[in-house]
């Protein structure tokens, strides 16, 4: 665990990031007295999309494009 003021955090940003990547918890004290915690969050790696992977998962009825009974008065 390391604690920095806002000014020293800005001045030592590279060191801060290196320490966070090594798993250290970093606390930054703001000018208003609030304490902020800098933590490393690993983002999940997105797998490449595979074309056609949803093939067969959508089903349409045979009369999908047939006129709806509610619109018959407008189609006369």
N, CA, C and O atoms as a GROMACS GRO file, in nm:
protein
  304
    1UNK      N    1   0.085  -0.117   0.000
    1UNK     CA    2   0.000   0.000   0.000
    1UNK      C    3   0.089   0.123   0.000
    1UNK      O    4   0.185   0.134   0.076
    2UNK      N    5   0.054   0.218  -0.089
    2UNK     CA    6   0.126   0.344  -0.095
    2UNK      C    7   0.024   0.457  -0.095
    2UNK      O    8  -0.085   0.444  -0.150
    3UNK      N    9   0.062   0.568  -0.034
    3UNK     CA   10  -0.024   0.685  -0.027
    3UNK      C   11   0.048   0.804  -0.088
    3UNK      O   12   0.165   0.829  -0.059
    4UNK      N   13  -0.023   0.877  -0.173
    4UNK     CA   14   0.031   0.994  -0.240
    4UNK      C   15  -0.065   1.111  -0.223
    4UNK      O   16  -0.185   1.092  -0.204
    5UNK      N   17  -0.012   1.231  -0.229
    5UNK     CA   18  -0.098   1.348  -0.244
    5UNK      C   19  -0.129   1.361  -0.392
    5UNK      O   20  -0.064   1.297  -0.475
    6UNK      N   21  -0.227   1.442  -0.426
    6UNK     CA   22  -0.264   1.459  -0.567
    6UNK      C   23  -0.145   1.512  -0.647
    6UNK      O   24  -0.121   1.468  -0.760
    7UNK      N   25  -0.072   1.605  -0.591
    7UNK     CA   26   0.041   1.664  -0.662
    7UNK      C   27   0.152   1.562  -0.685
    7UNK      O   28   0.209   1.555  -0.795
    8UNK      N   29   0.185   1.482  -0.582
    8UNK     CA   30   0.290   1.384  -0.599
    8UNK      C   31   0.245   1.269  -0.690
    8UNK      O   32   0.327   1.206  -0.756
    9UNK      N   33   0.114   1.241  -0.694
    9UNK     CA   34   0.062   1.138  -0.783
    9UNK      C   35   0.079   1.181  -0.928
    9UNK      O   36   0.115   1.100  -1.014
   10UNK      N   37   0.052   1.308  -0.956
   10UNK     CA   38   0.068   1.359  -1.092
   10UNK      C   39   0.216   1.357  -1.131
   10UNK      O   40   0.251   1.319  -1.242
   11UNK      N   41   0.302   1.397  -1.038
   11UNK     CA   42   0.445   1.403  -1.067
   11UNK      C   43   0.505   1.263  -1.084
   11UNK      O   44   0.600   1.247  -1.161
   12UNK      N   45   0.452   1.163  -1.016
   12UNK     CA   46   0.507   1.026  -1.020
   12UNK      C   47   0.411   0.928  -1.084
   12UNK      O   48   0.400   0.813  -1.041
   13UNK      N   49   0.340   0.972  -1.187
   13UNK     CA   50   0.235   0.889  -1.246
   13UNK      C   51   0.290   0.756  -1.299
   13UNK      O   52   0.226   0.652  -1.280
   14UNK      N   53   0.405   0.757  -1.364
   14UNK     CA   54   0.461   0.632  -1.418
   14UNK      C   55   0.489   0.531  -1.306
   14UNK      O   56   0.460   0.413  -1.320
   15UNK      N   57   0.544   0.579  -1.196
   15UNK     CA   58   0.572   0.492  -1.082
   15UNK      C   59   0.441   0.438  -1.023
   15UNK      O   60   0.433   0.322  -0.983
   16UNK      N   61   0.340   0.524  -1.017
   16UNK     CA   62   0.208   0.485  -0.966
   16UNK      C   63   0.150   0.370  -1.048
   16UNK      O   64   0.103   0.270  -0.994
   17UNK      N   65   0.155   0.385  -1.179
   17UNK     CA   66   0.100   0.283  -1.268
   17UNK      C   67   0.178   0.152  -1.256
   17UNK      O   68   0.118   0.044  -1.257
   18UNK      N   69   0.309   0.161  -1.244
   18UNK     CA   70   0.391   0.041  -1.230
   18UNK      C   71   0.357  -0.032  -1.100
   18UNK      O   72   0.345  -0.154  -1.098
   19UNK      N   73   0.341   0.044  -0.991
   19UNK     CA   74   0.306  -0.016  -0.863
   19UNK      C   75   0.168  -0.081  -0.868
   19UNK      O   76   0.148  -0.188  -0.812
   20UNK      N   77   0.074  -0.016  -0.934
   20UNK     CA   78  -0.061  -0.072  -0.946
   20UNK      C   79  -0.058  -0.201  -1.027
   20UNK      O   80  -0.129  -0.296  -0.994
   21UNK      N   81   0.023  -0.206  -1.132
   21UNK     CA   82   0.034  -0.326  -1.214
   21UNK      C   83   0.098  -0.441  -1.137
   21UNK      O   84   0.074  -0.558  -1.168
   22UNK      N   85   0.178  -0.408  -1.037
   22UNK     CA   86   0.239  -0.512  -0.953
   22UNK      C   87   0.145  -0.559  -0.842
   22UNK      O   88   0.180  -0.648  -0.765
   23UNK      N   89   0.026  -0.498  -0.834
   23UNK     CA   90  -0.072  -0.543  -0.737
   23UNK      C   91  -0.081  -0.460  -0.611
   23UNK      O   92  -0.160  -0.490  -0.522
   24UNK      N   93   0.000  -0.354  -0.602
   24UNK     CA   94  -0.008  -0.268  -0.484
   24UNK      C   95  -0.134  -0.182  -0.488
   24UNK      O   96  -0.178  -0.140  -0.595
   25UNK      N   97  -0.190  -0.156  -0.372
   25UNK     CA   98  -0.304  -0.066  -0.363
   25UNK      C   99  -0.249   0.075  -0.344
   25UNK      O  100  -0.166   0.100  -0.257
   26UNK      N  101  -0.298   0.166  -0.426
   26UNK     CA  102  -0.250   0.303  -0.425
   26UNK      C  103  -0.362   0.393  -0.373
   26UNK      O  104  -0.474   0.387  -0.422
   27UNK      N  105  -0.331   0.476  -0.273
   27UNK     CA  106  -0.426   0.573  -0.221
   27UNK      C  107  -0.376   0.712  -0.256
   27UNK      O  108  -0.259   0.745  -0.238
   28UNK      N  109  -0.467   0.794  -0.308
   28UNK     CA  110  -0.434   0.932  -0.344
   28UNK      C  111  -0.522   1.024  -0.260
   28UNK      O  112  -0.645   1.011  -0.260
   29UNK      N  113  -0.458   1.116  -0.190
   29UNK     CA  114  -0.532   1.212  -0.108
   29UNK      C  115  -0.553   1.337  -0.193
   29UNK      O  116  -0.457   1.402  -0.234
   30UNK      N  117  -0.679   1.370  -0.218
   30UNK     CA  118  -0.711   1.487  -0.299
   30UNK      C  119  -0.692   1.616  -0.222
   30UNK      O  120  -0.672   1.615  -0.100
   31UNK      N  121  -0.698   1.727  -0.294
   31UNK     CA  122  -0.679   1.857  -0.230
   31UNK      C  123  -0.794   1.890  -0.134
   31UNK      O  124  -0.780   1.974  -0.045
   32UNK      N  125  -0.908   1.823  -0.154
   32UNK     CA  126  -1.022   1.845  -0.064
   32UNK      C  127  -1.021   1.750   0.055
   32UNK      O  128  -1.114   1.752   0.137
   33UNK      N  129  -0.917   1.667   0.066
   33UNK     CA  130  -0.905   1.575   0.179
   33UNK      C  131  -0.966   1.438   0.154
   33UNK      O  132  -0.953   1.348   0.238
   34UNK      N  133  -1.032   1.420   0.041
   34UNK     CA  134  -1.090   1.289   0.010
   34UNK      C  135  -0.981   1.192  -0.030
   34UNK      O  136  -0.877   1.230  -0.085
   35UNK      N  137  -1.006   1.066  -0.002
   35UNK     CA  138  -0.909   0.961  -0.033
   35UNK      C  139  -0.961   0.880  -0.151
   35UNK      O  140  -1.076   0.834  -0.151
   36UNK      N  141  -0.877   0.862  -0.251
   36UNK     CA  142  -0.912   0.786  -0.369
   36UNK      C  143  -0.823   0.662  -0.375
   36UNK      O  144  -0.707   0.666  -0.336
   37UNK      N  145  -0.880   0.554  -0.425
   37UNK     CA  146  -0.805   0.428  -0.434
   37UNK      C  147  -0.785   0.395  -0.581
   37UNK      O  148  -0.880   0.392  -0.658
   38UNK      N  149  -0.661   0.371  -0.618
   38UNK     CA  150  -0.628   0.332  -0.754
   38UNK      C  151  -0.603   0.181  -0.753
   38UNK      O  152  -0.514   0.132  -0.684
   39UNK      N  153  -0.683   0.109  -0.831
   39UNK     CA  154  -0.667  -0.036  -0.837
   39UNK      C  155  -0.654  -0.079  -0.982
   39UNK      O  156  -0.700  -0.011  -1.073
   40UNK      N  157  -0.591  -0.192  -1.002
   40UNK     CA  158  -0.574  -0.249  -1.134
   40UNK      C  159  -0.698  -0.332  -1.167
   40UNK      O  160  -0.736  -0.422  -1.091
   41UNK      N  161  -0.760  -0.303  -1.278
   41UNK     CA  162  -0.876  -0.381  -1.322
   41UNK      C  163  -0.841  -0.443  -1.456
   41UNK      O  164  -0.817  -0.372  -1.555
   42UNK      N  165  -0.838  -0.571  -1.459
   42UNK     CA  166  -0.805  -0.640  -1.584
   42UNK      C  167  -0.932  -0.654  -1.668
   42UNK      O  168  -1.034  -0.705  -1.622
   43UNK      N  169  -0.922  -0.608  -1.791
   43UNK     CA  170  -1.035  -0.616  -1.882
   43UNK      C  171  -1.035  -0.753  -1.950
   43UNK      O  172  -0.929  -0.803  -1.989
   44UNK      N  173  -1.153  -0.813  -1.966
   44UNK     CA  174  -1.157  -0.943  -2.034
   44UNK      C  175  -1.117  -0.928  -2.181
   44UNK      O  176  -1.149  -0.828  -2.246
   45UNK      N  177  -1.050  -1.027  -2.231
   45UNK     CA  178  -1.008  -1.026  -2.371
   45UNK      C  179  -1.125  -1.074  -2.455
   45UNK      O  180  -1.178  -1.183  -2.434
   46UNK      N  181  -1.164  -0.992  -2.551
   46UNK     CA  182  -1.275  -1.030  -2.638
   46UNK      C  183  -1.227  -1.132  -2.741
   46UNK      O  184  -1.123  -1.115  -2.805
   47UNK      N  185  -1.304  -1.236  -2.754
   47UNK     CA  186  -1.272  -1.336  -2.856
   47UNK      C  187  -1.318  -1.283  -2.991
   47UNK      O  188  -1.419  -1.213  -2.998
   48UNK      N  189  -1.247  -1.315  -3.097
   48UNK     CA  190  -1.291  -1.270  -3.229
   48UNK      C  191  -1.426  -1.333  -3.264
   48UNK      O  192  -1.452  -1.449  -3.234
   49UNK      N  193  -1.510  -1.252  -3.328
   49UNK     CA  194  -1.641  -1.305  -3.367
   49UNK      C  195  -1.627  -1.406  -3.480
   49UNK      O  196  -1.539  -1.395  -3.565
   50UNK      N  197  -1.715  -1.505  -3.477
   50UNK     CA  198  -1.710  -1.610  -3.578
   50UNK      C  199  -1.832  -1.593  -3.669
   50UNK      O  200  -1.945  -1.605  -3.623
   51UNK      N  201  -1.810  -1.566  -3.798
   51UNK     CA  202  -1.923  -1.550  -3.890
   51UNK      C  203  -2.009  -1.676  -3.895
   51UNK      O  204  -1.958  -1.788  -3.904
   52UNK      N  205  -2.139  -1.656  -3.889
   52UNK     CA  206  -2.232  -1.768  -3.899
   52UNK      C  207  -2.259  -1.839  -3.768
   52UNK      O  208  -2.323  -1.944  -3.768
   53UNK      N  209  -2.211  -1.786  -3.657
   53UNK     CA  210  -2.227  -1.856  -3.530
   53UNK      C  211  -2.372  -1.856  -3.482
   53UNK      O  212  -2.408  -1.940  -3.398
   54UNK      N  213  -2.456  -1.765  -3.531
   54UNK     CA  214  -2.596  -1.761  -3.491
   54UNK      C  215  -2.687  -1.834  -3.590
   54UNK      O  216  -2.809  -1.833  -3.577
   55UNK      N  217  -2.626  -1.896  -3.688
   55UNK     CA  218  -2.703  -1.965  -3.791
   55UNK      C  219  -2.793  -2.071  -3.728
   55UNK      O  220  -2.746  -2.157  -3.653
   56UNK      N  221  -2.923  -2.064  -3.760
   56UNK     CA  222  -3.018  -2.161  -3.709
   56UNK      C  223  -3.080  -2.124  -3.576
   56UNK      O  224  -3.168  -2.195  -3.527
   57UNK      N  225  -3.038  -2.014  -3.516
   57UNK     CA  226  -3.094  -1.977  -3.385
   57UNK      C  227  -3.219  -1.891  -3.397
   57UNK      O  228  -3.291  -1.873  -3.298
   58UNK      N  229  -3.247  -1.838  -3.516
   58UNK     CA  230  -3.368  -1.757  -3.537
   58UNK      C  231  -3.463  -1.836  -3.625
   58UNK      O  232  -3.425  -1.883  -3.733
   59UNK      N  233  -3.587  -1.852  -3.578
   59UNK     CA  234  -3.687  -1.927  -3.653
   59UNK      C  235  -3.798  -1.832  -3.697
   59UNK      O  236  -3.847  -1.752  -3.617
   60UNK      N  237  -3.837  -1.841  -3.822
   60UNK     CA  238  -3.949  -1.761  -3.875
   60UNK      C  239  -4.056  -1.855  -3.926
   60UNK      O  240  -4.028  -1.959  -3.986
   61UNK      N  241  -4.180  -1.818  -3.900
   61UNK     CA  242  -4.290  -1.901  -3.949
   61UNK      C  243  -4.302  -1.884  -4.100
   61UNK      O  244  -4.253  -1.788  -4.158
   62UNK      N  245  -4.370  -1.981  -4.163
   62UNK     CA  246  -4.385  -1.977  -4.308
   62UNK      C  247  -4.467  -1.858  -4.354
   62UNK      O  248  -4.448  -1.808  -4.465
   63UNK      N  249  -4.559  -1.811  -4.270
   63UNK     CA  250  -4.644  -1.698  -4.308
   63UNK      C  251  -4.593  -1.566  -4.248
   63UNK      O  252  -4.672  -1.477  -4.217
   64UNK      N  253  -4.463  -1.554  -4.232
   64UNK     CA  254  -4.405  -1.436  -4.170
   64UNK      C  255  -4.443  -1.308  -4.243
   64UNK      O  256  -4.474  -1.207  -4.180
   65UNK      N  257  -4.440  -1.311  -4.376
   65UNK     CA  258  -4.469  -1.190  -4.453
   65UNK      C  259  -4.615  -1.183  -4.501
   65UNK      O  260  -4.647  -1.098  -4.585
   66UNK      N  261  -4.703  -1.268  -4.449
   66UNK     CA  262  -4.844  -1.263  -4.485
   66UNK      C  263  -4.909  -1.140  -4.421
   66UNK      O  264  -4.866  -1.097  -4.314
   67UNK      N  265  -5.011  -1.083  -4.486
   67UNK     CA  266  -5.077  -0.964  -4.430
   67UNK      C  267  -5.143  -0.996  -4.295
   67UNK      O  268  -5.197  -1.104  -4.275
   68UNK      N  269  -5.137  -0.900  -4.205
   68UNK     CA  270  -5.199  -0.916  -4.074
   68UNK      C  271  -5.348  -0.885  -4.083
   68UNK      O  272  -5.387  -0.793  -4.154
   69UNK      N  273  -5.432  -0.961  -4.012
   69UNK     CA  274  -5.576  -0.938  -4.019
   69UNK      C  275  -5.614  -0.797  -3.972
   69UNK      O  276  -5.715  -0.743  -4.018
   70UNK      N  277  -5.538  -0.738  -3.883
   70UNK     CA  278  -5.570  -0.605  -3.831
   70UNK      C  279  -5.560  -0.497  -3.939
   70UNK      O  280  -5.621  -0.391  -3.926
   71UNK      N  281  -5.486  -0.522  -4.045
   71UNK     CA  282  -5.465  -0.422  -4.150
   71UNK      C  283  -5.553  -0.446  -4.273
   71UNK      O  284  -5.542  -0.372  -4.371
   72UNK      N  285  -5.642  -0.549  -4.271
   72UNK     CA  286  -5.728  -0.577  -4.386
   72UNK      C  287  -5.811  -0.457  -4.427
   72UNK      O  288  -5.826  -0.433  -4.547
   73UNK      N  289  -5.868  -0.378  -4.333
   73UNK     CA  290  -5.948  -0.263  -4.376
   73UNK      C  291  -5.865  -0.160  -4.455
   73UNK      O  292  -5.922  -0.089  -4.538
   74UNK      N  293  -5.740  -0.151  -4.433
   74UNK     CA  294  -5.656  -0.054  -4.501
   74UNK      C  295  -5.607  -0.104  -4.637
   74UNK      O  296  -5.558  -0.025  -4.718
   75UNK      N  297  -5.620  -0.232  -4.661
   75UNK     CA  298  -5.568  -0.291  -4.783
   75UNK      C  299  -5.677  -0.309  -4.890
   75UNK      O  300  -5.650  -0.368  -4.995
   76UNK      N  301  -5.795  -0.262  -4.867
   76UNK     CA  302  -5.904  -0.278  -4.965
   76UNK      C  303  -5.902  -0.169  -5.068
   76UNK      O  304  -5.986  -0.167  -5.158
   0.00000   0.00000   0.00000
